[in-house]
């Protein structure tokens, strides 16, 4: 599992975060699907989209002062399972 980054957003923002798996895919392998989970339902996952080698996660909400852990589990056509994490801190600017 890789920890990718920590991002900052405001509670009223709807933001997308992308993971590029092009370096992880070999030959004709491609992303079949991805599932996103979050450490607390106050940060909502609106959708998880797979396009070519990119997984894009759309999130909204969250409580000011809270840091959320987001885990993306990606399965490839060849059956590989890749798992990555990133964090989102919710702040008022």
MARVO-407244 format. One line per field, with one value per residue: residue in one letter; z, y, x of N, C-alpha, C in turn. Coordinates in steps of 0.001 Angstrom, whole numbers, plus 500000, padded with zeros to 6 digits. Example, Ala and Ser with C-alpha at 12.3 -4.5 7.8 and 13.67 -1.06 7.14 Angstrom:
BEGIN
type <- a  s;
n_Z <- 507800  507080;
n_Y <- 494310  497750;
n_X <- 513190  512850;
ca_Z <- 507800  507140;
ca_Y <- 495500  498940;
ca_X <- 512300  513670;
c_Z <- 507800  507870;
c_Y <- 496700  500030;
c_X <- 513200  512900;
END
This chain:
BEGIN
type <- x  x  x  x  x  x  x  x  x  x  x  x  x  x  x  x  x  x  x  x  x  x  x  x  x  x  x  x  x  x  x  x  x  x  x  x  x  x  x  x  x  x  x  x  x  x  x  x  x  x  x  x  x  x  x  x  x  x  x  x  x  x  x  x  x  x  x  x  x  x  x  x  x  x  x  x  x  x  x  x  x  x  x  x  x  x  x  x  x  x  x  x  x;
n_Z <- 500000  499193  500472  499268  499401  501293  501226  501239  501878  501827  503762  502175  499599  496554  495409  493187  493104  491718  490732  489070  487385  485386  485441  486840  485377  483100  479795  478143  480239  482141  484053  485693  487654  490525  494037  496542  499867  502952  506035  507706  507497  507255  505401  502168  499544  496385  493803  492040  489386  486580  484094  481427  482484  484817  488012  489297  492047  493443  496000  498745  501321  504810  508029  509604  510776  510827  509854  507211  506143  503041  501107  498214  496351  493714  490952  488357  484889  484538  487026  489108  492270  493484  496020  497434  499471  500501  502257  503517  504749  506369  506314  507271  505396;
n_Y <- 498828  502188  505430  508286  511188  514189  516100  519292  520586  522562  522339  522782  522321  520426  518081  516542  513801  512257  509142  507865  505007  504192  503510  501155  499248  496546  495436  494518  495018  496566  498904  497470  497922  500045  500531  502745  503672  505394  506739  507869  508518  511187  512522  512354  509984  510699  509605  507093  506901  505132  505578  504619  504555  505870  506485  508266  510009  511437  513651  515017  517272  516743  517524  520458  520621  517936  515024  512833  509462  508046  505215  503521  500791  499013  496986  495105  494095  491785  490670  491685  493340  496507  498807  501944  504878  508081  511198  513530  516685  518707  522074  525392  528246;
n_X <- 500844  500510  501068  499881  499509  498693  495862  494198  491007  487999  484943  482653  483421  483516  485630  488044  490301  493097  494582  497272  497902  499613  502350  502270  500950  501192  501981  499061  497399  494807  492806  490146  488147  487505  487353  486414  487018  486355  487568  485645  482216  481448  482932  482151  482144  481521  481766  483664  485734  487005  489306  491044  494235  493846  492446  489836  488659  485858  485067  483129  482027  482707  484150  485226  488545  489061  490855  490829  491103  491509  490989  491860  491070  492117  491397  492858  492551  494085  493881  495349  495613  495666  496461  495987  496478  495276  495188  492803  492517  490241  489631  488763  489242;
ca_Z <- 500000  499113  500939  498162  499737  502139  500542  502093  501239  502687  503861  501132  498275  495932  494765  492642  493331  490719  490884  487751  487509  484152  485750  487474  484451  482160  478597  477828  481474  482339  485269  485530  488546  491762  495156  497449  501209  503738  507459  508405  506475  507139  504103  501274  498239  495428  492755  491690  487950  485995  482698  480971  483586  485899  488889  489814  493186  493756  497407  499230  502745  505818  509198  509822  511805  510769  508812  506742  505395  501878  500563  496888  495994  492263  490373  486936  484034  484789  488368  490145  493174  493929  497062  497764  500434  500648  503377  503268  505942  506105  507014  506793  505059;
ca_Y <- 500000  503441  506647  509184  512605  514778  517227  520159  521091  523158  521428  523018  522029  519100  517997  515246  513407  511235  508246  507386  503679  503827  502874  499860  498335  495916  494856  494912  495119  497839  498977  496958  498685  500521  500770  503743  503726  506522  506416  508430  508868  512636  512836  511474  509624  510837  508597  506637  506664  504542  505941  504163  504219  506823  506365  509590  509929  512695  513694  516244  517293  516708  518391  521283  520135  516480  514427  511600  508506  507525  504043  503131  499432  498931  495656  495186  493034  490586  490172  492335  494241  497594  499572  503198  505740  509487  511835  514822  517514  519701  523324  526621  529203;
ca_X <- 500000  501248  500418  500178  499611  497667  495242  493388  489799  486991  483802  481662  483971  483482  486942  488447  491692  493397  495724  497701  498493  500305  503640  502014  500293  502120  501395  497683  496636  494117  491998  488781  487289  488119  486446  486976  486446  486831  487608  484490  481230  481217  483520  481387  482664  480427  481953  485001  485719  488213  489470  492362  495148  493571  491276  489490  487749  485184  484653  482527  481689  483752  484012  486418  489458  489160  491700  490199  491905  490788  491668  491388  491461  491954  491604  493165  492032  494891  493616  496166  494905  496544  495776  496655  495794  495631  494512  492178  492280  489200  489921  488125  490318;
c_Z <- 500000  499711  499977  498584  500788  501435  501539  501281  502284  502707  502757  499731  497843  495094  494193  492887  492419  491090  489503  487929  486279  484412  486338  486523  483411  480964  478296  479062  481568  483604  484959  486384  489778  492788  496109  498780  501951  505215  508236  507358  506385  505870  503123  499966  497270  494319  492618  490223  487495  484520  482297  482162  484827  486686  489478  490874  493451  495191  497725  500711  503629  506903  509406  510978  511784  509612  508487  505968  504281  501300  499236  496580  494531  491796  488875  486193  484251  486191  489459  490987  493721  494956  497425  498730  500205  501776  502934  504602  505554  506985  506451  506534  505564;
c_Y <- 501231  504566  507740  510623  512960  516028  518015  520648  521744  522252  521603  522675  520586  519025  516613  515044  512213  510430  507688  506070  503265  503133  501474  498813  497824  495367  495406  495026  496508  497761  498488  497743  499103  500782  501734  503690  504903  506193  506908  508891  510357  513184  511851  511233  509716  509799  508251  506228  506093  504894  505617  503764  505071  506395  507751  509427  511325  512641  515035  516119  517281  517734  519143  520717  518627  516055  513054  510757  507924  506379  503672  501750  499229  497519  495816  493998  491721  490026  490746  493243  495227  498419  500783  503999  507176  510051  513161  515502  518573  520915  524415  527621  530577;
c_X <- 500887  500411  500841  500403  498579  497173  494404  492198  488906  485756  482767  482148  483698  484759  487176  489937  491967  494629  496039  498447  499298  501638  503463  501443  501289  501365  500019  496801  495990  493286  490593  487798  488073  487027  487141  486242  487066  486672  486396  483482  480894  481869  482899  482134  481490  480541  483425  484946  487053  488244  490902  493227  494901  492337  491050  488418  487191  484683  483998  482238  482912  483513  485330  487235  489664  490054  491121  491194  491039  491612  491013  491959  491096  492263  491833  492567  492778  494708  494489  495285  495926  495779  496622  495806  496204  494783  493934  491934  491259  489474  489053  489255  489992;
END
